[in-house]
Amino acid sequence: MAASIASKASYFCSPFFGTNGHLSSESWIQSEASTSSRPDYRVTVPSPRTSRILNVGQSIQRNPIESEISPSSVSLSSNSKFSSISEKWWRKTPYSSSKNETRAHCVAENALSVDFFTERQFDMEAPVTHKRFGKEYPFHETPTSRGRSGGVPVFVMLPLDSINMNNQLTRRRALNASLLALKSAGVEGIMMDIWWGIVEKDGPGQYRWSAYRELIEMARKHDLKVQAVMSFHQCGGNVGDSCIVPLPHWVVEEAHKNPDLVYTDRAGRRNSEYLSLGCDIIPVLKGRTPVQAYSDFMRSFRDYFHDMFGETIIEVQVGLGPAGEMRYPSYPERDGIWGFPGNGEFQCYDKYMLASLKASAEAAGRPEWGLGGPHNSGHYNQWPEDTTFFRREGAWNSSYGKFFLEWYSGLLLDHGERILTAAEAIFRGTGTCLSGKIAGIHWHYGTRSHPAELTAGYYNTRFRDGYLPIARMFGRHGVSFNFTCFEMKDIEQPSEALCSPERLLNQVVKAARKAGVPLAGENALPRFDDEAYGQIVFQSRLQVEEDGLSDRAFEPMCSFTFLRMSESMFHSDNWRRFVPFVRHMAEGRTFQPWEEEHQVAESFVHATRPLIQEAAAAMV
């Protein structure tokens, strides 16, 4: 089935059931939700055996240790218009009997949004394959459909400030020349951030898409595909952030009135990069919940650009946290709070998350565990052995530690479940595919506790796989798994920090494979050297090492997105290295005779010199 990513769409099957999440069970939150002026949203449980209605925010009791919830499935309804469940959208499979019998889906069409959606009572240990589950999702064909020898399409991220705060396209001449150069080099397309803080800047529901329309039209003119990132986070404060794009000012105003809307650490420091997941389903944004606001934004994007989906806009990456990644802001670089390779800190001290922790602890019969996060986990820049929680025989592996980490990571999974459920309903039928991004937190990976991953919300330790539940949750919604640090080698990292980006990537590849989800890649840091390019090409084959043997029987990653387009990219030496890299990725080759490749690259660089000189000069 050889077809380019530009032309056709095929379908793949993925599982359709819920995650290990936690839903709010605080009585005072219930009261806040029930007394708001928002429409009468209700949670409906469609099941052959059970059917009941809960108010938004009402407790759905769950065992925080066993990671189960009852009832087995829930979906959202309201007095707004919702379309009915279609047989085309879910199918009964041979595996749909007994506890997996209930299949339900909520479709939010012409409604405010989906508040949340979870399904429970599934077999966490059952192997997940495309064949087993009958649900189909759009997924664009790439050269990887030719099998393990297929190539990998390369995309390039645009500068973060391609659209300014006045909703204007910046550096038109530079962008035009740059896109033409990228296309001539064989690049498949571009990735762009669609900033919430720019589009909905003026007020709730007031969307300004004109500048993005101009930019996407420019990409279409050059026959470049677009990966559109729904960026619900603030730009500024993370590695590589070259500009400041805050959250919408009306959201910031609400956070000033209620500081608990943003993440908070043990010392009470607030982090405004992203709204706390603790208030996901609470109507704290002028009558809407954060999940509703994200959903409305995505729906408006879909409606405004409906004529470009499938042909130009082929992927929507759904922002799920700081830097667009599904994680907590546990290692903020702003103001020197954190520095590599510190453990980071847990971000669970806003009132919403504390109330959820309290309820979960009481449900576990240990109310003393609900008073706050671990008191002995140290500060941002400490290392594992500096703390009694993260050290080799620390409290992370105690009954309390397991309870807390299950709760903390479970909330993150539920957050992803809610937003991806909404995105799945909104973008189904548009001909585009969905992706979600996970951070490549590789420092202290060689320790037992993996503290930097734990504080970020990934419950991954020497004894527990924290990435398989994430991959399975992505798979339930037909979302590809986007991961970073593909350019990194273990030997390049400080040995004392026990970094291992290669072993981490190996683990993520296994998780994606078990869950049956496509894996896409990015580089973590901008690099233009041959070592980085060679490592990316090698890792793009997704070879998994088992017992010292390399398994070469699987297809490569579905796409790679290069970080990022800049004036430096078009320097002659950097461009000379970039062009062969794109060719190697697209052709599925990990090497090429030096003389042949050198001749091809030199010929291409010579032919495109005026173009890249113009692009480099215009971007200064």
Order of alpha helices (4+ residues) and beta strands (2+ residues): beta-alpha-beta-beta-beta-beta-beta-beta-beta-beta-alpha-beta-alpha-alpha-beta-alpha-beta-beta-alpha-beta-alpha-alpha-beta-alpha-alpha-beta-alpha-beta-alpha-beta-beta-beta-alpha-alpha
